Amino acid sequence: MDRKNVESLFAGAGEIRALVVGDLMLDEYLWGRAERISPEAPVQVVDVLREELRLGGAGNVVNNLVVLGCQVAVASVIGNDDNGRTLLDAFAGRGVNVAGIITDADRRTSRKTRVVASNQQIVRIDRETKDSVSQDAESSLVAFIRDAALTCNVILVSDYLKGVLTPSVLAAIMEVGRTAGIPVVVDPKGTDYGKYRGATILTPNRKEAEAATGIAINDEQGLGNAAMALLSLGDLAAVLITRSEQGMSLFLSDGEASHIPTVAREVFDVTGAGDTVLAVMGMALAGGYSFAEAARLSNIAAGIVVGKVGTSTVLPEEIIAEVGRGHLDSDTKIKNLDVIARIAADARERRQRIVFTNGCFDLMHVGHVQYLQKARSFGDLLVLGLNSDASVRRLKGEKRPLINQDERAHLLAALDCIDYVVIFDEDTPLRLIAAVRPDVLVKGGDYTREGVVGHEEVESWGGRVELVQFVDGRSTSGIIETILLRYG
């Protein structure tokens, strides 16, 4: 995956409005030591050292989205009890829109208590209501969902079979998703997947897919048959089957399939991994990612979260770092415009002096390096705007560039004197300059101050222009001529 595009996704996460509909619950953890057997019965005695309450079920999906930076609204039904009030307080502290949470005095808010000793779960205790919600609660849910769909970018359905997602509620979700043209992403449960008909994508695990289709998934053929059955049953655009240590498999309605291997790591706890997949998949689709891109990002996030104990979330920084693991260090310097704008804003707050220069930098030579080193000396960080391949062709002709934009970007990013590289597609870097707002604008000595694009803008906010001479006798054109002379 492209690290800079993933950074851009998270940089724009605050504009993504997600609606989560499903079963809410509290996950209680009692952490302790188990060093002896009870004299009363052949069971371990756990000395509780620490207690913790976390958002569970659909609440964990909400929590994942909040941590990823999204705006979140939630629709569900809870009891009028202490656990319900604890849930509402937790959401309020995270800035979640809880207008769609209906309180029903006849219901019990779900609470699951897990006893953990030496990082191993000893026992789980469930206190909950599984009956379908009342007709009044159902009507209120449907009304909220229809209103919320007018402003959200994605709907995420988290089904734990606790009675919130009735056939009427699910039908309303699918209807508003189609009408509004927004993706509906479902983490399904049970065996009746017909109730999810009209969703955009389902994210079952292997056992769930087997149970829903009656097809054993023991090999690639079984996997493909089960996926096709799910696509047909749910009238879906895609289905993503998670397969534990075998990774994930994505199947599209047009017949395309892709298999995403898992990243090798130690697994501590798979609790909530499906919630993380649902959250990241929904966010990525809302952010404009394809199904394949969203699936790869979800796979990365799931690989991180299973390395944590308990129902957990994954930070954007963790995902970005994992995406970048397969690249050289220089990859971390290459940014998109939206990300560099935020970096530059942070630098200005720290009173760092920002230097900007731009160019094609096709066939790097010593003149380029010395020019860039001099440019860096004018401030605390150097941002380089690099002409894209299309931009170079418009400026220098169809035979250029000789080196493509990604290779040029990595070569430049490998230089210590450059802090960030941004590829731009326009003929001039004016939009990039406006985003970075540099203190110093640097160009070659063959320019005049008045001829430097952006000089008026930079000087308007108190910056200046610096002209730097290139090394005599060093140029890309000269290198090309020498090659033609010697080898032509």
C-alpha positions, 0 to 999 in steps of 0.5 A: 500500500502507498503510505502517503495515501494512508496518511491522507486518509487519516488526515481527512478522517475528521470529515468522515461521518459514520453511523453505527447501528447494532448491539451495545454492551460493556466489556468488564475485565478483572485482571489478576493472578492465579497461583493456587487451587480453591479448597472448595472446588477444583478451580483456580483462585484469581487474586484480582489486581485491576478492574477495567470497563471497555465499550464492547459490541457495537460500542467497540466499533464506535470506539475504533472509529473515534480513535481513527478520527471519524465523527460517529453517531450510534443507534441502538437500544439499552436498558434504563440501568447503571450499565446503560448510563455508564455506556452513555457517559463513555460515549459522551466523553468521546464526543459521540452522537448518542441521539439514536440510543433508545432507553427501554426500561424493560431491557437489560444493558449487556455486560460481559465480565472476563476474568484474566490471569497471566494474560489468559482468559479464565472465564466469562460471565454474561448478563444480557437481554437477547429478546427483540426490541419493542415495536416502539423502540424499533420505530424510534430506531428506524426514524433516527436511522433515516434522518442520520443517513442524510448526513453520514458517509457510511453505515456500519452494522454490528450484529451480536444477535442481542435483539436490536437488529430486527428485520424491520431495522435491517430493512430500513438500513438497507433502504436508506443506504441504497437511496442515499448512495452510501456503503452499508458494511455489515459484520453478520451473525447467525445463519440467516444472511437473507436479512442483510440483503441489499448491504454493500459488503459483509465481513464474516469469518470462516466459521460464520460463512460456513454456517450461513451457506452450509458449505465447508471451507476446507480449500480454495474451491469451498471458499469460492463457492461459499463466497459466491453463495453469500454474494447471491444470497445478500445481493452484495457488491462484495464479501470479505471472509476473514480466515484467521492465520490464513488472512482474508479473502475478498470476492466481488460481485463481478467475479474478481477475487483476491487473497490477502495474507496475514502479517506474521505476529504473536497473537494474544487475543482475537477479541474485537478483531472483527470490530476493528475490521468493520470500522477500518473497512467502513472508514476506508470505503467512506474515504474513497478506497476501493474494496481491495484497498480497504480490505488490505488496510483492514487486514493490517489493522486486524493484525495489530489489534490481535497482538493486544490483550482484550477488546482493543483499538488500533491507532492511526500511527500504528497502521501507518507505521505498519504500512511503511514497514515494507519500504525504505526509510525514505518512503516516510518523507514522501507526503501528499498535499493535505498531509504536508499542509498539516505538517507545515502548520505544526512546524509554524506553531513550533516556530520552525523556519520552512524552506520550499523549492521545486523542480523536475530533478530528472537525472540527479547530479552533484549540482542538484545535491549542492543546490538542495544542501544550500536551500536547506541551510536557509531554515529548519526544514526543507519541503521539495515540490517535485513535478509529476511525470505529466507535468514534466512532459508538458514542460520539457517534451514527450521524451522526458522525464527519463526517470519516473516520479516515484523513483525521483521522489525516493532518490530525493527523499534519501538525501539528508538535506530534504525533510519532505517531498511532495509530488504535484501535477500542475505546471506550477507549484503555486497551490502547494506553496499556498498549502505549505506557506514557506518562510523562504522560497528558493529557486536557481540563480538563472531566475529573477526574484520577479520570475519566481512563481509564488514570490508575491504570495510568500512575501505577502506573509513575510517570507523571502525569496533566495536565488541559488547558483547551480554548479557550472557545467552540471545539468541533466541536458548535458548528461544526456548529450554526453551519453548520446555522444559516447554511446549514440 
